[in-house]
Amino acid sequence: RRGLQSEADAARVEPAELVHDMGPVAPAPRRKIIVVVHDLQRHGAQYLSLNFVSTLHSVFGYEVVTIACGEGGLAGRFSAYGKLIDATPGRVSAGQLREAIAALAADGYTKAVVNSSASGWMASHLADAGIDCIGLVHELPEIVEAMQLDEGLRSLDRHAKAVVFASSTIRDRTAKEVLGHDWSQSLIQPQGLYKRDGIVTLAEKAPARQRLCKELGLPATARFVVGVGYGDRRKGVDIFCRWAIAAAVADPRLHFVWVGALCPEMEDVCGDILRDAGAAGSNVHLVGFRNDTGLFYAAASAFALTSREDPYPSTAIEALDAGTPVFMVAGTGGIADLADTGAVTVLSDEASYRFVSVLMKLLGDGDALVRAGEAGLEVARSRFGFRSFVGDMLRLLDEPVPKVSVIVPNYNYAHHLPQRITSILGQSLPVWEIIFLDDKSSDDSLAVAQKLLHNCSIRYRIIENAQNSGSVFAQWQKGVDLAEGDVIWIAEADDWANRDFLATAAAALAASMNTLPNASGVLFRREALHHVLTRHMDEIRSYRVAGDWCVYALLGLTGKFAYDPRPMNYHRRHAESVTISRFTKAEWDEIRGMQAFVAELAEVSEDMRDRAAWYLDHLSKRL
């Protein structure tokens, strides 16, 4: 830790020895990984792969090789992040492919991610070269059958360390209808949202709606339902048009906007539907492909997911990230798994009257619409961080990427939050989730935190206490109870960290139990910290300035500590801090009592006792 303080404050140091700045952490060699994609066309799964590759390279620091099983317009984009190997059947022979993969293995590429069933056939070639792989399966049985991908799925089932599905629907249906048995090693993990273009608060939706009204030349009273994607039969753009006509008849203020090009077949089908609809047809707007989809999501009151088959479309999550509730038909895809959140409505069938009935009920209840929008924002932020997803995939390959939950306890530190949160988001070893706990601040901490975390690619939650807890340690325990990671970093809101802090501390943690010293400079194993906080909270809360020492002392009974003297966490000393704001005999008595407590728990040398006594005498001069 490096304390930043004035000369006047220099005497008010905590009991830690000064160390020389040992310089930056030496850069570790880049680890190596392979990503297999079925082709390089400009479609959803390929963009997922591209963002996966870019995140591995630019965020996690990997040297990435992409193996493409087909050509396409994204070749240049993939090549920007590392070597691109062509494995197109018919262009590259089986012998050439085996030779290329063997060369990669010899060069230290021993792990691979195979994205999609269409790339699954590569799993056997990787296994032959001794390369471990995981598979990501997005396709439902209808697509598997139409594209003859069943052998790819069987290859993944035989050779992959794990096969990852966005939802249980995809896993269960492919197991039953394609494999004929359960998957050998399966995991449910939605893929994360790589395109973040959401809103900060629901207050942004009304201005977005007015902008879209102006763009489309509609009255300010218009309300929007949107659909997004390439409009083919699978996406159900014809269903979208039928829903739109029925809704417009029920309420002429409703306008339906489809964002995306239509295939020739659907141009004809939808054209016939709209011509037969009479005046209601003018309430349907087919605007074609647009890059600025964020405007449409934000302006919409609802998102119509009309796909006949869509395993886990990112467009639905993008809608939730804009506070827009989703409507879909049962049995068409995995987004139905989110129905229990209140942000997704699942209809029993595609009947237009059923959709209109449920839609009108929601739009007619302002409070319910707000609740659904807030639920969507919470789901998108807390479950769909793309960096978090990439870290999950690396852990499946036994890569050294700890699952770190960062807890940020805050009370009236809005002015310190930009530096605090930026230093968390900028860690060279990405964190898995951020839990921001506000203890009923009277400043604008909540708004500042939301603005800073907005559209970050890490899972996060912002939680405000209904009333002040009166104890930072109560916030610690609340955060640990909420955390889903294996490792806890309590990043105090008024501190900040070097970008290599987490990488350095995590390396020490891999061999030891916990790291020390001050709270922001410590990584804890979640189970150990949860055990201590749960069993000893009353004792810990009895201290005003020494509660963290109490935690460390009790943790010392559970295992070892690791300590790295390099100054990588920055502890801010200021007038509002607990340690500096008041120091009376009560605080002095706490420290003396803590010294006695530690002496009871462990053998303390005479030299250490003398130094502790000197410190007490030093502090007494402040009284």
C-alpha positions as CSV (number, residue, x, y, z in Angstrom):
1,R,0.0,0.0,0.0
2,R,1.1,3.5,-0.7
3,G,-0.5,6.1,1.6
4,L,-0.9,9.6,0.0
5,Q,-0.6,12.2,2.7
6,S,0.8,15.6,3.5
7,E,3.9,16.2,5.6
8,A,1.6,17.1,8.5
9,D,-0.2,13.8,8.2
10,A,3.0,11.8,7.7
11,A,3.3,11.1,11.5
12,R,-0.2,9.6,11.4
13,V,0.9,6.3,9.8
14,E,-0.4,2.9,10.5
15,P,1.9,0.1,11.7
16,A,3.6,-0.8,8.4
17,E,7.2,-0.8,7.4
18,L,8.2,1.5,4.6
19,V,9.5,-0.3,1.5
20,H,11.3,1.0,-1.6
21,D,9.3,1.1,-4.8
22,M,10.3,-2.1,-6.5
23,G,9.1,-1.0,-9.9
24,P,6.4,-2.3,-12.1
25,V,5.5,-6.0,-12.4
26,A,7.5,-7.7,-15.0
27,P,5.2,-8.5,-18.0
28,A,4.4,-12.2,-18.1
29,P,4.7,-14.0,-21.4
30,R,1.5,-14.0,-23.3
31,R,-0.5,-17.3,-22.9
32,K,-1.7,-18.9,-26.1
33,I,-5.1,-20.1,-27.3
34,I,-6.9,-21.2,-30.4
35,V,-10.4,-20.1,-31.4
36,V,-12.2,-22.1,-34.1
37,V,-15.0,-20.5,-36.2
38,H,-17.1,-22.1,-38.9
39,D,-16.7,-19.2,-41.3
40,L,-16.0,-15.5,-41.5
41,Q,-19.4,-14.2,-42.7
42,R,-21.0,-11.2,-41.2
43,H,-23.5,-13.0,-39.0
44,G,-24.2,-13.3,-35.3
45,A,-22.1,-16.3,-34.3
46,Q,-19.2,-15.0,-36.2
47,Y,-19.4,-11.5,-34.6
48,L,-19.5,-13.4,-31.2
49,S,-16.3,-15.2,-32.2
50,L,-14.7,-11.9,-33.3
51,N,-15.5,-10.2,-30.0
52,F,-14.3,-13.3,-28.2
53,V,-11.0,-13.2,-30.0
54,S,-10.6,-9.4,-29.5
55,T,-11.3,-9.7,-25.8
56,L,-8.8,-12.6,-25.4
57,H,-6.2,-10.6,-27.1
58,S,-6.8,-7.0,-25.9
59,V,-8.2,-7.6,-22.4
60,F,-6.9,-10.9,-21.2
61,G,-3.5,-10.6,-23.0
62,Y,-3.6,-13.8,-24.9
63,E,-1.8,-14.7,-28.2
64,V,-4.7,-15.9,-30.3
65,V,-4.8,-18.0,-33.4
66,T,-8.1,-18.2,-35.3
67,I,-8.9,-21.3,-37.4
68,A,-11.7,-20.6,-39.9
69,C,-13.6,-23.4,-41.4
70,G,-14.9,-21.2,-44.2
71,E,-14.3,-17.8,-45.8
72,G,-16.0,-14.4,-45.5
73,G,-15.8,-10.7,-45.1
74,L,-14.5,-10.7,-41.5
75,A,-11.1,-12.1,-42.4
76,G,-9.3,-8.8,-42.0
77,R,-11.0,-8.1,-38.6
78,F,-9.9,-11.5,-37.2
79,S,-6.4,-11.1,-38.6
80,A,-6.0,-7.8,-36.6
81,Y,-5.8,-9.9,-33.4
82,G,-3.5,-12.7,-34.5
83,K,-2.8,-15.4,-37.1
84,L,-5.7,-16.6,-39.2
85,I,-5.5,-20.2,-40.5
86,D,-7.8,-21.3,-43.4
87,A,-9.3,-24.8,-42.7
88,T,-12.0,-24.6,-45.4
89,P,-13.0,-28.2,-46.5
90,G,-12.2,-28.7,-50.2
91,R,-9.5,-26.0,-50.1
92,V,-7.4,-27.5,-47.4
93,S,-6.7,-31.2,-47.3
94,A,-7.0,-33.3,-44.1
95,G,-3.3,-33.8,-44.2
96,Q,-2.6,-30.1,-44.4
97,L,-4.9,-29.4,-41.6
98,R,-3.4,-32.1,-39.3
99,E,0.1,-30.6,-40.1
100,A,-1.1,-27.1,-39.2
101,I,-2.6,-28.1,-35.9
102,A,0.4,-30.2,-35.0
103,A,2.6,-27.1,-35.6
104,L,0.4,-25.1,-33.3
105,A,0.6,-27.7,-30.5
106,A,4.4,-27.7,-30.9
107,D,4.4,-23.9,-30.5
108,G,2.6,-24.1,-27.2
109,Y,-1.0,-23.8,-28.3
110,T,-2.6,-26.4,-26.0
111,K,-6.1,-25.0,-25.4
112,A,-8.9,-24.2,-27.9
113,V,-12.5,-22.8,-28.0
114,V,-14.7,-24.2,-30.7
115,N,-17.6,-21.9,-31.5
116,S,-20.8,-23.4,-32.9
117,S,-21.9,-26.9,-34.0
118,A,-20.7,-26.1,-37.6
119,S,-17.1,-26.0,-36.2
120,G,-17.6,-29.1,-34.1
121,W,-15.9,-31.5,-36.5
122,M,-12.6,-29.8,-35.6
123,A,-12.7,-31.2,-32.1
124,S,-11.4,-34.6,-33.2
125,H,-8.4,-33.0,-35.0
126,L,-7.6,-30.9,-31.9
127,A,-7.8,-34.0,-29.7
128,D,-5.4,-35.9,-32.0
129,A,-2.8,-33.2,-31.5
130,G,-3.3,-33.2,-27.7
131,I,-5.1,-29.9,-27.6
132,D,-7.9,-29.5,-25.0
133,C,-11.0,-27.8,-26.2
134,I,-14.4,-26.6,-25.1
135,G,-17.4,-26.2,-27.4
136,L,-20.1,-23.5,-27.6
137,V,-23.3,-24.8,-29.1
138,H,-26.0,-22.3,-30.2
139,E,-28.1,-24.3,-32.6
140,L,-31.5,-25.9,-32.0
141,P,-32.2,-29.3,-33.7
142,E,-34.0,-27.7,-36.7
143,I,-30.9,-25.9,-37.8
144,V,-28.7,-28.9,-37.0
145,E,-30.8,-31.1,-39.3
146,A,-31.1,-28.5,-42.1
147,M,-27.3,-27.9,-42.1
148,Q,-26.3,-31.5,-41.4
149,L,-24.3,-30.6,-38.3
150,D,-25.0,-33.7,-36.3
151,E,-21.5,-35.1,-36.7
152,G,-20.1,-31.8,-35.4
153,L,-22.2,-32.2,-32.2
154,R,-21.1,-35.8,-31.7
155,S,-17.5,-34.8,-32.1
156,L,-17.8,-32.2,-29.4
157,D,-19.6,-34.6,-27.2
158,R,-16.7,-37.1,-27.5
159,H,-13.7,-34.8,-27.3
160,A,-14.5,-31.5,-25.6
161,K,-13.7,-30.9,-21.9
162,A,-17.1,-29.2,-21.7
163,V,-19.9,-28.2,-24.1
164,V,-21.5,-24.8,-23.2
165,F,-25.1,-23.9,-24.0
166,A,-26.8,-20.6,-23.5
167,S,-29.9,-22.3,-22.1
168,S,-31.2,-25.7,-20.9
169,T,-33.6,-25.7,-23.9
170,I,-30.7,-26.0,-26.4
171,R,-28.9,-28.6,-24.3
172,D,-31.9,-30.8,-23.7
173,R,-33.3,-30.7,-27.2
174,T,-30.0,-31.4,-28.9
175,A,-29.4,-34.3,-26.4
176,K,-32.8,-35.8,-27.1
177,E,-33.3,-35.1,-30.8
178,V,-29.7,-35.3,-32.1
179,L,-27.4,-37.3,-29.8
180,G,-30.1,-39.6,-28.4
181,H,-28.5,-39.4,-25.0
182,D,-27.4,-36.8,-22.4
183,W,-24.3,-34.8,-23.1
184,S,-21.1,-36.1,-21.5
185,Q,-20.0,-32.7,-20.1
186,S,-22.4,-29.8,-20.4
187,L,-22.7,-26.4,-18.8
188,I,-25.4,-23.7,-19.1
189,Q,-23.8,-20.3,-19.5
190,P,-25.4,-17.5,-21.6
191,Q,-22.7,-15.9,-23.9
192,G,-22.7,-12.4,-22.6
193,L,-23.5,-9.2,-24.5
194,Y,-20.7,-7.9,-26.6
195,K,-22.6,-5.0,-28.1
196,R,-23.4,-2.6,-25.3
197,D,-25.6,0.4,-26.4
198,G,-28.1,0.5,-23.5
199,I,-29.4,3.3,-21.4
200,V,-28.4,4.5,-17.9
201,T,-31.9,5.1,-16.6
202,L,-35.5,4.7,-17.8
203,A,-35.7,8.5,-18.0
204,E,-33.8,8.3,-21.3
205,K,-36.6,6.4,-23.0
206,A,-39.0,9.3,-23.4
207,P,-36.5,11.5,-25.3
208,A,-35.5,8.6,-27.5
209,R,-39.1,8.0,-28.3
210,Q,-39.5,11.6,-29.3
211,R,-36.4,11.4,-31.5
212,L,-37.8,8.4,-33.3
213,C,-41.2,10.0,-33.7
214,K,-39.5,13.0,-35.4
215,E,-37.3,10.7,-37.7
216,L,-40.4,8.7,-38.8
217,G,-42.6,11.7,-39.1
218,L,-45.1,10.5,-36.5
219,P,-47.1,12.4,-33.9
220,A,-45.5,12.7,-30.4
221,T,-48.1,10.4,-29.0
222,A,-46.8,7.4,-31.0
223,R,-45.6,4.4,-29.0
224,F,-43.2,1.8,-30.5
225,V,-42.7,-2.0,-30.6
226,V,-39.5,-3.1,-32.3
227,G,-38.0,-6.2,-33.8
228,V,-34.4,-6.5,-34.9
229,G,-32.6,-8.9,-37.2
230,Y,-32.3,-10.2,-40.7
231,G,-35.9,-10.7,-41.7
232,D,-36.3,-14.3,-42.9
233,R,-38.8,-16.9,-42.1
234,R,-36.8,-18.2,-39.1
235,K,-36.9,-14.7,-37.6
236,G,-40.7,-14.5,-38.1
237,V,-40.9,-11.1,-39.6
238,D,-44.3,-12.2,-41.1
239,I,-45.5,-12.9,-37.6
240,F,-44.2,-9.5,-36.5
241,C,-46.3,-7.9,-39.2
242,R,-49.5,-9.8,-38.2
243,W,-49.0,-8.8,-34.6
244,A,-48.4,-5.2,-35.6
245,I,-51.7,-5.1,-37.7
246,A,-53.7,-6.5,-34.8
247,A,-52.2,-4.1,-32.3
248,A,-52.6,-1.1,-34.5
249,V,-56.3,-1.9,-35.0
250,A,-56.7,-2.1,-31.2
251,D,-54.7,1.1,-30.6
252,P,-53.7,3.3,-33.6
253,R,-51.0,5.0,-31.5
254,L,-48.9,1.8,-31.7
255,H,-46.3,1.7,-34.4
256,F,-44.1,-1.4,-35.1
257,V,-40.6,-1.0,-36.5
258,W,-38.5,-3.8,-37.9
259,V,-34.8,-2.9,-38.0
260,G,-33.0,-5.1,-40.5
261,A,-33.0,-6.2,-44.1
262,L,-35.6,-8.7,-45.3
263,C,-34.9,-11.7,-47.4
264,P,-36.7,-11.7,-50.9
265,E,-39.3,-14.3,-49.7
266,M,-40.3,-12.2,-46.7
267,E,-40.3,-9.0,-48.8
268,D,-43.1,-10.6,-50.8
269,V,-44.9,-12.2,-47.8
270,C,-44.8,-9.0,-45.7
271,G,-45.8,-6.8,-48.6
272,D,-49.0,-8.9,-49.1
273,I,-49.8,-8.7,-45.4
274,L,-49.4,-4.9,-45.3
275,R,-51.4,-4.3,-48.5
276,D,-54.3,-6.4,-47.1
277,A,-54.3,-4.6,-43.8
278,G,-55.7,-1.3,-45.1
279,A,-55.0,1.8,-43.0
280,A,-53.4,-0.3,-40.2
281,G,-50.6,-1.2,-42.6
282,S,-49.1,2.3,-42.3
283,N,-48.3,1.6,-38.6
284,V,-45.6,-0.9,-39.7
285,H,-42.2,0.5,-40.6
286,L,-39.6,-1.7,-42.3
287,V,-36.6,0.6,-42.0
288,G,-33.9,-1.9,-43.3
289,F,-30.4,-2.4,-41.9
290,R,-29.3,0.3,-39.4
291,N,-26.2,0.5,-37.3
292,D,-27.8,2.8,-34.7
293,T,-30.1,0.1,-33.2
294,G,-29.6,1.6,-29.7
295,L,-32.1,4.4,-30.6
296,F,-34.8,1.9,-31.6
297,Y,-34.3,-0.2,-28.4
298,A,-34.4,2.9,-26.2
299,A,-37.5,4.4,-27.9
300,A,-39.5,1.2,-27.7
301,S,-42.1,0.2,-25.1
302,A,-41.7,-3.5,-26.0
303,F,-39.6,-5.8,-28.1
304,A,-41.3,-8.4,-30.2
305,L,-39.2,-11.6,-30.5
306,T,-41.2,-13.3,-33.2
307,S,-38.6,-15.9,-34.2
308,R,-39.9,-19.4,-34.9
309,E,-36.5,-20.7,-33.8
310,D,-33.8,-18.6,-32.1
311,P,-31.6,-20.3,-29.5
312,Y,-30.5,-17.2,-27.5
313,P,-30.6,-14.0,-29.6
314,S,-28.4,-11.1,-28.5
315,T,-31.1,-8.8,-29.8
316,A,-33.4,-9.7,-26.9
317,I,-30.6,-8.9,-24.3
318,E,-29.9,-5.7,-26.1
319,A,-33.6,-4.8,-25.7
320,L,-33.4,-5.5,-22.0
321,D,-30.3,-3.4,-21.7
322,A,-32.4,-0.5,-23.0
323,G,-35.1,-1.2,-20.4
324,T,-37.5,-2.7,-23.0
325,P,-39.6,-5.8,-22.0
326,V,-39.5,-8.8,-24.4
327,F,-42.4,-10.8,-25.7
328,M,-41.8,-14.2,-27.3
329,V,-43.5,-17.5,-28.0
330,A,-43.0,-20.6,-25.9
331,G,-40.7,-23.3,-27.3
332,T,-38.8,-21.0,-29.7
333,G,-35.6,-20.4,-27.7
334,G,-33.7,-20.0,-24.5
335,I,-34.7,-16.4,-23.7
336,A,-37.8,-18.0,-22.1
337,D,-35.4,-18.9,-19.2
338,L,-35.6,-15.2,-18.1
339,A,-39.4,-15.2,-17.7
340,D,-39.1,-15.4,-13.9
341,T,-37.3,-12.0,-13.9
342,G,-40.4,-10.1,-14.9
343,A,-38.6,-8.7,-18.0
344,V,-39.7,-11.4,-20.5
345,T,-43.3,-12.5,-21.3
346,V,-43.7,-15.9,-22.8
347,L,-46.9,-16.5,-24.9
348,S,-48.4,-19.9,-25.3
349,D,-48.6,-19.5,-29.1
350,E,-48.1,-17.0,-31.9
351,A,-51.8,-16.0,-32.1
352,S,-52.0,-12.2,-32.7
353,Y,-55.0,-11.7,-30.4
354,R,-53.1,-13.3,-27.5
355,F,-50.1,-11.0,-28.0
356,V,-52.2,-7.9,-28.3
357,S,-54.1,-8.7,-25.1
358,V,-51.0,-9.1,-23.1
359,L,-49.2,-6.1,-24.7
360,M,-52.2,-3.8,-24.1
361,K,-52.4,-4.9,-20.4
362,L,-48.7,-4.1,-19.8
363,L,-48.8,-0.7,-21.7
364,G,-51.9,0.3,-19.8
365,D,-50.2,-0.2,-16.4
366,G,-47.5,2.4,-16.1
367,D,-46.1,1.0,-12.8
368,A,-45.9,-2.5,-14.3
369,L,-44.1,-1.2,-17.4
370,V,-41.5,0.6,-15.2
371,R,-41.0,-2.6,-13.1
372,A,-40.5,-4.7,-16.3
373,G,-38.1,-2.1,-17.7
374,E,-36.1,-1.9,-14.4
375,A,-36.0,-5.7,-14.3
376,G,-34.6,-5.8,-17.8
377,L,-31.8,-3.4,-16.9
378,E,-30.9,-5.4,-13.9
379,V,-30.8,-8.7,-15.9
380,A,-28.7,-7.3,-18.6
381,R,-26.2,-5.7,-16.2
382,S,-25.9,-8.5,-13.7
383,R,-25.9,-11.5,-15.9
384,F,-24.5,-10.6,-19.3
385,G,-21.0,-9.1,-18.9
386,F,-18.9,-10.3,-21.9
387,R,-15.6,-10.1,-20.2
388,S,-17.1,-12.2,-17.4
389,F,-18.3,-14.8,-19.9
390,V,-14.8,-15.0,-21.6
391,G,-13.3,-15.5,-18.1
392,D,-15.7,-18.3,-17.5
393,M,-14.7,-20.0,-20.7
394,L,-11.0,-19.7,-19.8
395,R,-11.6,-21.3,-16.4
396,L,-13.3,-24.3,-18.1
397,L,-9.9,-24.8,-19.8
398,D,-8.1,-24.6,-16.5
399,E,-6.5,-21.3,-17.3
400,P,-5.2,-19.2,-14.3
401,V,-8.1,-16.7,-14.3
402,P,-9.6,-16.4,-10.9
403,K,-13.3,-15.6,-10.5
404,V,-13.1,-12.3,-8.6
405,S,-16.0,-10.5,-7.1
406,V,-15.2,-6.9,-6.3
407,I,-17.2,-5.3,-3.4
408,V,-17.2,-1.5,-3.3
409,P,-18.7,-0.3,0.0
410,N,-19.5,3.4,-0.4
411,Y,-20.9,6.2,1.7
412,N,-20.7,9.8,0.3
413,Y,-17.6,9.2,-1.7
414,A,-19.0,10.3,-5.1
415,H,-15.9,12.6,-5.7
416,H,-13.6,9.6,-5.3
417,L,-15.6,7.1,-7.4
418,P,-14.2,8.0,-10.9
419,Q,-10.7,7.0,-9.8
420,R,-11.9,4.1,-7.8
421,I,-14.1,2.5,-10.4
422,T,-11.8,3.3,-13.3
423,S,-9.0,1.5,-11.6
424,I,-11.2,-1.6,-11.1
425,L,-12.4,-1.7,-14.8
426,G,-8.8,-1.2,-16.0
427,Q,-7.2,-4.1,-14.2
428,S,-4.9,-6.2,-16.4
429,L,-6.5,-9.3,-15.0
430,P,-10.2,-8.6,-15.4
431,V,-12.6,-9.0,-12.5
432,W,-15.7,-11.2,-12.9
433,E,-18.3,-9.1,-11.1
434,I,-18.7,-5.7,-9.4
435,I,-21.1,-5.2,-6.4
436,F,-21.4,-1.6,-5.6
437,L,-23.1,-1.2,-2.2
438,D,-24.3,2.3,-1.3
439,D,-25.0,2.9,2.4
440,K,-27.7,5.5,1.8
441,S,-25.4,8.3,0.7
442,S,-26.6,11.9,0.7
443,D,-24.5,12.9,-2.3
444,D,-24.8,11.7,-5.9
445,S,-22.8,8.5,-5.5
446,L,-25.5,6.3,-7.1
447,A,-25.7,8.4,-10.2
448,V,-21.9,8.6,-10.5
449,A,-21.5,4.9,-10.1
450,Q,-24.2,4.1,-12.6
451,K,-22.6,6.4,-15.2
452,L,-19.2,4.9,-14.7
453,L,-20.3,1.3,-14.8
454,H,-22.8,1.8,-17.7
455,N,-22.0,-0.3,-20.7
456,C,-18.9,-1.9,-19.1
457,S,-18.4,-5.5,-20.2
458,I,-18.3,-6.8,-16.6
459,R,-21.3,-8.1,-14.7
460,Y,-22.3,-5.5,-12.1
461,R,-25.0,-4.6,-9.5
462,I,-25.7,-1.4,-7.8
463,I,-27.5,-1.8,-4.5
464,E,-28.7,1.0,-2.2
465,N,-29.5,0.5,1.4
466,A,-32.9,1.7,2.5
467,Q,-31.2,3.2,5.6
468,N,-27.7,3.6,6.7
469,S,-26.3,0.4,8.2
470,G,-24.0,2.2,10.6
471,S,-21.2,-0.2,9.9
472,V,-18.9,-0.8,7.0
473,F,-18.5,-4.4,8.1
474,A,-22.2,-5.0,7.7
475,Q,-21.6,-3.9,4.1
476,W,-18.7,-6.3,3.8
477,Q,-20.9,-9.2,4.9
478,K,-23.8,-8.1,2.6
479,G,-21.4,-8.0,-0.3
480,V,-19.9,-11.4,0.5
481,D,-23.4,-12.9,0.8
482,L,-24.2,-11.6,-2.6
483,A,-20.9,-12.4,-4.3
484,E,-20.8,-15.4,-6.7
485,G,-17.0,-15.4,-7.2
486,D,-14.5,-17.6,-5.5
487,V,-12.2,-14.6,-4.6
488,I,-13.3,-11.4,-2.9
489,W,-11.7,-8.0,-3.3
490,I,-13.2,-5.3,-1.0
491,A,-12.2,-2.2,-2.9
492,E,-12.9,0.7,-0.5
493,A,-14.6,3.6,-2.4
494,D,-11.9,6.2,-1.5
495,D,-8.9,4.1,-2.6
496,W,-7.7,3.0,-6.0
497,A,-5.3,0.5,-7.4
498,N,-2.4,0.0,-9.9
499,R,-3.7,-1.8,-13.0
500,D,-1.5,-4.9,-12.1
501,F,-2.7,-5.1,-8.5
502,L,-5.1,-7.9,-9.1
503,A,-2.8,-9.9,-11.3
504,T,0.0,-9.6,-8.6
505,A,-2.3,-10.4,-5.7
506,A,-4.0,-13.3,-7.5
507,A,-0.7,-14.9,-8.2
508,A,0.1,-14.9,-4.5
509,L,-3.4,-16.1,-3.7
510,A,-2.9,-19.1,-5.9
511,A,-0.3,-20.5,-3.5
512,S,-1.6,-19.0,-0.2
513,M,-4.8,-18.3,1.7
514,N,-5.2,-14.5,1.7
515,T,-3.2,-11.4,1.0
516,L,-2.6,-8.4,3.2
517,P,-2.6,-5.5,4.3
518,N,-5.3,-2.7,4.2
519,A,-8.8,-3.7,3.0
520,S,-8.5,-2.4,-0.5
521,G,-5.1,-4.2,-0.9
522,V,-6.4,-7.6,0.1
523,L,-7.8,-10.5,-1.8
524,F,-9.8,-13.0,0.3
525,R,-11.0,-16.5,-0.5
526,R,-14.8,-16.1,-0.3
527,E,-15.4,-19.1,1.9
528,A,-12.9,-18.1,4.5
529,L,-14.1,-14.5,4.6
530,H,-17.8,-15.5,4.7
531,H,-17.0,-17.9,7.6
532,V,-15.3,-15.2,9.7
533,L,-17.9,-12.5,9.0
534,T,-20.8,-14.8,9.7
535,R,-19.4,-16.2,13.0
536,H,-17.8,-13.1,14.4
537,M,-19.8,-10.1,13.1
538,D,-20.9,-8.8,16.6
539,E,-17.3,-8.8,17.7
540,I,-16.1,-7.2,14.4
541,R,-18.7,-4.4,14.6
542,S,-17.8,-3.5,18.1
543,Y,-14.6,-1.9,16.7
544,R,-14.6,1.6,15.1
545,V,-11.1,1.6,13.6
546,A,-9.8,-1.8,14.2
547,G,-12.5,-4.0,12.8
548,D,-10.5,-4.9,9.8
549,W,-7.6,-6.0,12.0
550,C,-10.0,-8.2,13.8
551,V,-11.0,-9.8,10.5
552,Y,-7.4,-10.4,9.5
553,A,-6.5,-11.8,12.9
554,L,-9.4,-14.3,12.7
555,L,-8.6,-15.2,9.1
556,G,-5.1,-16.0,10.3
557,L,-6.5,-18.9,12.1
558,T,-7.8,-20.4,8.9
559,G,-4.6,-20.5,6.8
560,K,-1.6,-18.5,5.5
561,F,-1.2,-15.0,4.3
562,A,0.9,-13.8,1.3
563,Y,2.4,-10.4,1.2
564,D,3.9,-8.5,-1.7
565,P,5.7,-5.3,-0.8
566,R,5.3,-3.6,-4.1
567,P,3.1,-0.5,-3.8
568,M,0.2,-1.4,-6.0
569,N,-2.8,-0.3,-4.0
570,Y,-3.3,3.3,-3.1
571,H,-4.8,4.2,0.2
572,R,-6.2,7.7,0.4
573,R,-5.9,9.5,3.7
574,H,-8.3,12.4,4.0
575,A,-10.4,14.3,6.5
576,E,-13.5,12.1,5.9
577,S,-11.8,8.8,6.4
578,V,-12.6,6.8,9.5
579,T,-9.0,6.6,10.7
580,I,-8.3,10.3,10.3
581,S,-11.6,12.0,11.0
582,R,-11.5,11.3,14.8
583,F,-8.8,9.8,17.0
584,T,-9.6,9.8,20.8
585,K,-8.7,7.6,23.7
586,A,-11.6,5.2,22.6
587,E,-9.8,4.5,19.3
588,W,-6.4,4.2,21.2
589,D,-8.0,1.7,23.5
590,E,-9.3,-0.3,20.5
591,I,-5.8,-0.6,19.1
592,R,-4.3,-1.6,22.4
593,G,-7.1,-4.2,22.8
594,M,-6.5,-5.5,19.3
595,Q,-2.8,-6.0,20.1
596,A,-3.7,-8.0,23.1
597,F,-6.2,-10.0,21.1
598,V,-3.5,-10.9,18.5
599,A,-1.1,-11.8,21.3
600,E,-3.6,-14.3,22.6
601,L,-4.1,-15.9,19.2
602,A,-0.5,-16.3,18.2
603,E,3.1,-16.4,19.4
604,V,4.4,-12.9,19.3
605,S,8.2,-12.3,19.6
606,E,9.7,-9.9,22.0
607,D,10.9,-7.7,19.2
608,M,7.3,-7.5,17.8
609,R,5.9,-6.7,21.3
610,D,8.4,-3.9,21.7
611,R,7.4,-2.5,18.3
612,A,3.7,-2.7,19.2
613,A,4.4,-0.9,22.5
614,W,6.3,1.8,20.6
615,Y,3.4,2.3,18.2
616,L,0.9,2.7,21.1
617,D,3.2,5.3,22.7
618,H,3.5,7.0,19.3
619,L,-0.3,7.2,19.0
620,S,-0.7,8.5,22.5
621,K,1.0,11.7,21.5
622,R,-2.0,12.4,19.2
623,L,-4.5,12.3,22.2
